[in-house]
C-alpha cells in the first residue's frame, strides 16, 4: 500500500474514532444543556454525576446481583431520586439568591459526591460489564473498535430521544417556555417546580447511561469525574442554550482530539489531544462568545 493511501486510511480512522467519542460527549453535554435551558443554572458537578451514575449501576450488578437491565434501572432510579431531592431540598431554597450561590452549591455537591463515592462504593468495580464483543469491525479497510462502535450507537439513540423530548413533546415545549420567560410560563399555568424536578430526574438518568458507556469504553475509576471538564468547552463552543449546538460541538471536539492525538502527539509530545478543545474554546470566546448556535443576550440601548 502506498504511503498516501496509508495516510488517507489513518486520517479517516482518526475521524471515525473521533466521531464515536463525540457521540458520547454529545450525550453528556445534553445533561448540561437541559439544566441550563430550563433554569439558567450551570451544573459544575456534572462529572461527579456521571461517576456516581456508573457506580450505582455497577453496584446493582456486582453487589446486589441484578441482571444488566435491572442494574441500569437501579442506577437510573437512584440518580433520578437524587436529582429530584437536590432540586427540592437545595435548589428550591436558592431561587432568589445570587447566581454565585448556585454555582458554589454545585461545586460543593461535586465534592460531597466524590467523598460519598469513596466511602460507599469501596470494593465495587467502577465499570459495568456489558455483553458486547470488543473485536474490531472492519469498515472499508479501517478497523473500528467494537466497544466504541456499540457505545457510540447507544449514545446516538439517546441523543435523538432527548432531542425529540425537548423539541417535540408537550413537556419539552413547556420547558422551552420556562427557559424563555418563567413569569409568562407561570401565567400560562405551567408548574415550574414540577418541571424543574423532571429536568433534574432526566439529568440523573442521562448521567447513568453516559457513565456506563464512558466507563465501558475508557475505563472506570474516580477519574471519570474529570469528563465534566471536557464537557464545559463543548457546551460553550456550541452555545449554552442550544441542544443542536452541543451535538455539533461534541462531534467537532471528538474529531479534533482524535486528530491531535494521532498527528501532533507523536511530534509535540503526549497530551495535545486533551488540550485541543480548550484551544478551540479560547478562539471561540474571542470570535463568538455566545457560541456557534447560542443566542446573543439582548441589550437595551
N, C-alpha and C positions, 0 to 999 in steps of 0.2 A: 504494500500500500504506500502511495506517495506521501511525502511529508505534508503537502497541502490538504490531502484527504484526511490525514490523521488529525491535523489541526482543526479541520471542519467538524470531525466527529467529536473532538474534545470540546469544542465550543458548544455544540448542540447538547452534549451530555451535561455540561455545566448549566446551560439554560434550563434544561428539563429538571435537573435536580433542584435548581433554584426555584423553579415554579412549584415543585412539590412542597418545598419548605414554605413557600409563600402562601400556599393554601392553608396550612396550619396557622401561620401568622395571621391570616385574614380572620380565621375563626376566633382567635384570641383577641384581636383588635375589635371585633364586633361586641365582645363583652364590655370593652371600654367605652365604645361609642354609644351603645344603648343607654348606659347610665348617664353619660354626658348629655345626650339629646333630650332625655326625659327630665333631668333635674339640674343640668348645667353644673354637675359635680364631677370632679376628677378623682378617680379611684386609684390612688398610688399604691394600694395593697393588691393590685390585680395579680402580680406574680405569686404572691402568697396564696391567693385563692386558687390558682392553677395547681400549686404544690399540694394544698390541702385537699383539693378535689381528687387528685390522683391517689393520695394516701388513703382517703376514705374508701375509694373503690377497691384498692389493694387490701385494705383491712377486711372488707366484706368478703373478699375471695379467700385470703390466706388465713385470717384469724377466725372468721365466723363460719367459713366453709360454704359460702354461697356459690352458685354457678356464675358464669360470666354475666348473663342478663341480670341476675339478682344482685351481683356486686355493683354493676353500673347503676342499677336502680337505687341501691342503698346509698351510693355516693351522691346521686342526684337529689334524693330526698333530703339527705343530711345537709348538703350545701344550699338547697332551696330554703330549708328551715333557718339556716344560718343567715341567709340574705334577708329573709322576712324579719327575723329577730333584730338584726342590725339596723334595718330601716325603722322598725317600730321603737326600739329602746333607745337608740343613739341618735340617728338622723332626725327623727321626729322632734327632738328637743333642740335641734340646731337650725330650725327653719329661719329664724330672724337673726341668727348670729353671722358675723363676718365670714367671708369665704375662707380666710386663713384658718378658722376654727375647724371647718370641714376637712381641709387639707391635713391638718395636724391629727385629726381623728383617724383618717385612713392610714396615715403613717404609723400611728400608734397601734391600729388594728393589725397592720402587717407585722410589726414587731411581736405583738401578742400571739399571733398565729404561728410564727416561727418558734417561739418558746413552747407553746402548747404542743405543736407537732413533735418537737424533740422529746417531750415528756410522754405523750400519749401513744406515739407510733414507734416507739423504740422496739427494734427487732422485727418490724413489719417490712417486707420487701417494698421498695418505693415504686416499683413498676408493676402493672397488672399484666399478666401473661395472656396474650391473645393467640387463638388458634389459627395463625396465619403463617404461611410459608415465607421465609426471608430469602428464598432463592431469587436471583436476579431474573428479570424478564427482558428478553431481547426485543428491541424496537428499532428496526432499520439499522441493525448493526450496533446499536447503543444498548448497553446493559443498564437496566434500571433496577434498583434495589426493591424487592417485593414488599418489604415493610413500609418503605417510604411511599410507594405507589398506593398501597392499601390505606395508609393514614391520610394521604392527601385526598383520596377519593371520598372517604368518610367526612373529612373536613369540608370538602366542596359541597357535599349534600347538605351538611348542617348550615353552611353559609347561605345556600339557596333558601333553606327553610326559614332561617332567621330573617333574611331579606324580604321574603314573601310576608312573613308575620308582621314586619314593621310597615310594609308598604301596601299590603293587600287585605289585611284583616281589620275588623272594626276596632279591636283593641289597639292595633298598631296605629290606626288613624287617630284614635283618642290620644295615644302617646305623642304623636306628632303635634296634635293640637295643644297639649300641655307644654311641649317644648317651645311652641311659638308664642303662647300667651297663657300663663296659668290663670289669670283672672278671668279671661274670656272662656277658658275651659270650664272653670267653676260655674260661671254664669250659664253655660250650656248643659249643666247637670253632670259633668264628668267628675267622678270620685278620684281626686288626685292621690289621696293616701293609699287607696287600694291599688291604683295603677303603679305607684312607686314601689309598693311591695311586690307586685308582679315583675317589675323590671329587675329587682334585686334577686328574686327567685330564679328568673331566667338567667341572670348572670351566674348564679351558682351552678345551674345545670350546664351551661356552656363551659364553665371552668372545669367541671368534671370530665366532660368529653375531650376538651382540649388538653387537659392534663394527662389523660390516658393515652391519647395519640402522641403527645410530645415525649412522654417517658418511654413509650414503645419504640420510638424512632431514635431519640437522643440519649436515652438512659434516665434513670431517676436520681434520687438524692435531694438534699435540701437546696442544691444549686438550681433546681427547677424554678425557684422563686425569681431568679435573675432574668427569666424570659420576659418578665414585665418590663425590664429596662429596654428590651428590643421593640416592645410594642409602642412606647411613647413616641419615638421618631416616626413610626408608621402612621399613627393617628394624626400627628401634627402635619406631616407631609401631605397626607390625603385630605385633611380637614377634620377638625374635632367633631363637627356635627354632620359628617357625611358618611353614610354607610358605603356607598359606591366608592368614594374616595379612599376609604380604608382598605377595601378589597384591592383596588388598583395599586395603592402604595405598598401593600403587603407583597404583591407579586413583584413589583419593582425592587423592593428591598431584598426579597429572596433571591432573585436573579443576580442582583448587584453583589450580594455577599458571596454567592457561588462563583461568579466570575473573578471577584477579588481574591478568593481563596485559591482558585485554580491558576490564575495568571500572575498575580502580584505577590502572593505569599512566598513562592519559591525565590523571587528576586529581591523582595524588600524585607523578608523575614515574616514569620508567622504572626497572625493576628490582624492583618489588614482587613480581611473579610469581615471581622467583627466590628470594626470602626467605620466601615464604608457607609453604613446607614446614618451615622452621626455627621459625617462629612456632607452627605446629601441634605441632612436636616439643616445644617448651618447655611448651605446655599439656598434652601427653600425659605428660610427665615429672612434672608436678605432680599430675596426677589419677590416672594409672595407669602407674607407672614401668616395669612389665614388658611394656607394650604391650597392644594390643587383644586379641590371641589368645595372647600369651605366657603361659607357666606361671610362677606365683609360686614363688620358691625356698622350699622348706620349711625351717622353722626349728624347732630343738628348744627346748622350754621346760621 
